[in-house]
Amino acid sequence: MPTLNWAILGTGNIATAFAQGLLTSHTGRLAAVASRSRESADKFGTQFNIATDHCHASYESLLTDPTVEAVYISTPHPLHAEWAIRCADAKKHILCEKPLALNHAQAMAIIEAARASGVFLMEAFMYRCHPQTGRILQLLREGAIGQIRLIHASFSFRSAFNPTHRLSSNDRAGGSILDVGCYPVSFSRLIAGAASNKPFLNPIFDPPGAGVTGHARLHPETGVDEYAVATLRFPNDVLANISCGISLAEENAGTIYGTEGRLLIPTPWTPARNGGDSKILLYCHDSENPEEITTHTDQQIYGIEADTVAAAISAGQHEPTPPAMTWDDTLGNMRTLDLWRQSVGLTYTQEKWGSNSPKPLQRSLASSRFKPIPRATIPGLDKPVSRLVLGIDNLTFPPHVAAMCDDFLSHGGNAFDTAYIYRNGEAERALGSWVQSRNVRDQVVILDKGAHTPECTPESLTLQHRISLDRLQTDYIDLYMLHRDNPAVPVGEFCDALNQHVKAGTMKSIGASNWTLQRVEEFNQYAAAHHLRGFSALSNQFSLARMINPPWPGCLSANDPQSIAYLTRTQLPLFPWSSQSRGFFTADPNDLNIDPEIPRCWHSQDNLERRRRAADLATRKNVHPIHIALTYVLHQPFPTFPLIGPRQLSELHSSLQALTIALTTEDLRWLDLSS
């Protein structure tokens, strides 16, 4: 492999350890260093023989150094996301010290930046690169201890309390869970995955059978955890008990219990740190006399890590090969750490709305892989509306909201959908807080909904609208929709109530969700006869797949010929929900763990044929079926503004890719089984 020119961002203790390890690397050369002070940069450069003109007194300066190919980020945790993204923008490969970011949301942003720039990225869990870890997995897969049942792992040390030190400060994302708890989490997930022959179980959003339960001692002054424990439950019935601490020392070891014995790993985190032998103890059945299994290396552990990075880059990879930390593995680890901190009540100041609101981490549109989202007009609105609308129904954690909304806005998306009932109001509060923190109220279009069954009356509409305005921290809603219909209420009463708010200026435009066309037409006729504002838009379900059964009572689809003809004739804009059929075009129909709602709502012979055709066309266009499904909705003979509900940036970017696909009239007819 060719030599890889490294730079180190930061000059703390871990930077020194990596620089020393790099001296034992077969591929790495330390070419540059950056610090926030000239004195520190020069001192580090002298220690490791770095040329003076490559000792940078600012992080920005390092990124312009043409000799640097890869950057090791060793800054404190809160700086990881910003500088990893800036390294990606500068086309530098990245090895970022653990944890990759403060939370799952920031980790998503880093990974998407690396993906867009085509650079290598790895989270620096050095033990994952050591041959001891590979030997452990080999023993488990060979059945050395039978079926895995239980994992114990700990990483804890004792340090003096200092409220301004990074370990103890909330502002600096201190505490043991993030600093060292990430090790036993990553170890347990690796081992549990090996048991099911799926290397990295990924509990992104609480899948069935997975869970995290934690407890911690939180310091009364700073609120960060001094020591903590957690139980992890994996879908394959493997359990893990893990612990960590910064105020007490434990026996830092890992034990894996199986039906036929156990493995004891005395030094799981720093095996043979400076080279030499590391030992695994295999206890078979109830024997107290273990077999000693030794792995040997002549390299320092950080040197092995550096060579792992170089090998992947040389092979043209953008992420490492397991058991090193892949991108999905990192995301799963960060999500588990989020759940652990959530379980013990630990949130950092920069994860809350307010003066320290989560900072924007999106990359500039100029560096994006995607074209800006196109926009179109809606009657009654003075702002054009993006053709894709981001649903805010499951986004409540401020960093998650910020990551998704910032990125969507950076790509030209300005329309956001929420409702009074979503997450008991937390979704509206989250969107309102983001809008306020970014000062973008004049730029964005808020689609809000109220008067959902059983509170579907004009009186409930007025009460809920006032509450929604308060939650959203705004004086007006751009497009307000009735969330359901109540046929017992004459359309005139709804029309009069909505127009009172239009006249007051708290609604700019109005519409309806899950209304029949007959009631929509009656509403608009009443409005015209009384010189009032009629419906400017409809939000019924519409997709390439036909909805067989509604996911919730009272849901209506616009996929029938009569609705399509009406929308085409009137050009009434449609804001279709479940525009991608809630995973139907990505799910494997033979998967026994498939969401039962998918077959219940979407499985029919016609829909399966539509999915087959979408897959066929996707292959010909070098995209995925889900892209074809969304493009189909965008190419209708009436205005459509599909609501999308991505939970991760990768899913959002998948939707953006659909905007680049062109479909002919014949394509549309063929996909819909009309030809």
Summary of the structure (lengths in Angstrom):
residues: 675
radius of gyration: 27.7
end to end distance: 54.9
largest distance: 91.5
contacts: 2415
relative contact order: 0.08
helix: 39%
strand: 19%
